Amino acid sequence: MLKVGLTGGIGAGKSEVSRLLAGYGAVVVDADRIAREVVEPGTPGLAAVVEAFGESVLTPEGTLDRPKLGSVVFADPAKLRILNAIVHPLVGARSAELEAAAGAGAIVVHDVPLLAENGLAPLYDLVVVVDAAHETQLARLTALRGMSEEEARARMAAQATREQRLAVATFVIDNDGPLEALEPQVRTVWAELTERARTAGAEARLE
């Protein structure tokens, strides 16, 4: 098994890279999706979030009001740390389950937005960073996600710096340009991943 960490700043285009890698055959473990699952109604995760932040972060239907919670935690680093302390262990446990189910020969891509922030790079055989300039991120967040510039800047500021992400990168995918420029880069990275997985498998058989 080859364990790959995939990360990138908000608005950098990591989700599109993840989608392309899944299309090539990677087993993608999506931390964002899991983070939503572990706070669904009836879960211990949601109960812990409500205990920490109050019932005002719930919708009338009893689900987590993500925009409301986001406006609270991304404006206050201490509250963000509280939320992360609740959610991250639950995400880590579920991610480990999915990885174990992937099989020995799989290329498992862990899609982890906060990989650099949480010092997770050593958990993976290599790290792929999707990179974009701050101006590009800001433009995408305001135009495509409907965020105000203030909200977008707060989300970006709550993450690692561009330099911190690049410092842990084995491969960097530049997503400053149009979408059609992305796929050839992902294809090249996938070829390298498959070669590394093949080599690792061969070495394991010789041991």
Backbone hydrogen bonds, N-H to C=O, Kabsch-Sander energy under -0.5 kcal/mol:
donor,donor_aa,acceptor,acceptor_aa,energy
2,L,106,A,-2.3
3,K,1,M,-0.6
4,V,2,L,-0.6
4,V,108,V,-3.1
5,G,126,L,-2.6
6,L,4,V,-0.5
6,L,110,H,-3.1
7,T,128,V,-2.4
9,G,130,V,-0.6
12,A,9,G,-2.3
17,V,13,G,-1.6
18,S,14,K,-2.7
19,R,15,S,-2.2
20,L,16,E,-2.2
21,L,17,V,-2.5
22,A,18,S,-2.2
23,G,19,R,-1.8
24,Y,20,L,-1.3
25,G,21,L,-0.9
25,G,22,A,-0.7
26,A,21,L,-2.4
27,V,107,I,-2.6
28,V,26,A,-0.8
29,V,27,V,-0.5
29,V,109,V,-3.0
30,D,28,V,-0.7
31,A,29,V,-0.8
31,A,111,D,-2.5
34,I,30,D,-2.3
35,A,31,A,-2.5
36,R,32,D,-1.4
37,E,33,R,-2.0
38,V,34,I,-2.4
39,V,36,R,-1.0
40,E,37,E,-1.5
43,T,40,E,-2.0
47,A,43,T,-1.8
48,A,44,P,-2.2
49,V,45,G,-2.1
50,V,46,L,-2.5
51,E,47,A,-2.1
52,A,48,A,-1.8
53,F,49,V,-2.7
54,G,50,V,-2.5
57,V,54,G,-1.4
58,L,55,E,-1.7
59,T,63,T,-3.0
62,G,59,T,-2.0
65,D,57,V,-3.5
66,R,64,L,-1.3
69,L,65,D,-2.7
70,G,66,R,-3.1
71,S,67,P,-2.2
72,V,68,K,-1.2
73,V,69,L,-2.7
74,F,70,G,-2.3
75,A,72,V,-0.5
76,D,73,V,-1.1
79,K,76,D,-0.5
80,L,73,V,-0.5
80,L,76,D,-2.1
81,R,77,P,-2.0
82,I,78,A,-1.6
83,L,79,K,-2.3
84,N,80,L,-2.6
85,A,81,R,-2.1
86,I,82,I,-1.1
86,I,83,L,-0.7
87,V,83,L,-2.6
88,H,84,N,-2.5
90,L,86,I,-0.6
91,V,87,V,-2.4
92,G,88,H,-2.8
93,A,89,P,-2.0
94,R,90,L,-1.9
95,S,91,V,-2.6
96,A,92,G,-1.9
97,E,93,A,-1.5
98,L,94,R,-2.1
99,E,95,S,-2.4
100,A,96,A,-2.2
101,A,97,E,-1.4
102,A,99,E,-1.4
106,A,103,G,-1.3
108,V,2,L,-2.5
108,V,106,A,-0.7
109,V,27,V,-2.4
109,V,107,I,-0.6
110,H,4,V,-3.6
110,H,108,V,-0.7
111,D,29,V,-2.4
111,D,109,V,-0.8
112,V,6,L,-2.9
112,V,110,H,-1.0
115,L,112,V,-1.3
118,N,114,L,-1.9
119,G,116,A,-1.2
120,L,115,L,-2.5
123,L,120,L,-2.3
124,Y,121,A,-1.9
125,D,3,K,-2.4
126,L,3,K,-1.2
128,V,5,G,-3.4
129,V,127,V,-0.5
129,V,171,F,-2.7
130,V,7,T,-2.9
130,V,128,V,-0.5
131,D,129,V,-0.6
131,D,173,I,-3.0
137,Q,133,A,-2.4
138,L,134,H,-2.7
139,A,135,E,-2.1
140,R,136,T,-2.2
141,L,137,Q,-2.5
142,T,138,L,-2.1
143,A,139,A,-2.4
144,L,140,R,-2.6
145,R,140,R,-1.0
145,R,141,L,-0.5
147,M,141,L,-2.2
152,A,148,S,-2.7
153,R,149,E,-2.5
154,A,150,E,-2.0
155,R,151,E,-2.3
156,M,152,A,-2.3
157,A,153,R,-2.5
158,A,154,A,-1.4
159,Q,156,M,-1.3
165,R,161,T,-1.9
166,L,162,R,-2.3
167,A,163,E,-1.6
168,V,164,Q,-0.6
168,V,165,R,-1.3
169,A,166,L,-1.1
170,T,127,V,-3.1
171,F,127,V,-2.1
173,I,129,V,-2.9
174,D,172,V,-0.6
175,N,131,D,-3.3
175,N,173,I,-0.7
181,A,178,P,-1.6
182,L,179,L,-1.7
183,E,179,L,-1.0
185,Q,181,A,-0.6
185,Q,182,L,-0.6
186,V,182,L,-2.0
187,R,183,E,-2.6
188,T,184,P,-1.8
189,V,185,Q,-2.2
190,W,186,V,-2.8
191,A,187,R,-2.0
192,E,188,T,-1.6
193,L,189,V,-2.5
194,T,190,W,-2.7
195,E,191,A,-1.8
196,R,192,E,-2.4
197,A,193,L,-2.6
198,R,194,T,-2.3
199,T,195,E,-2.6
200,A,196,R,-2.6
201,G,197,A,-2.3
202,A,198,R,-2.3
203,E,199,T,-2.4
204,A,200,A,-2.1
205,R,201,G,-1.8
206,L,202,A,-1.1
207,E,203,E,-1.0
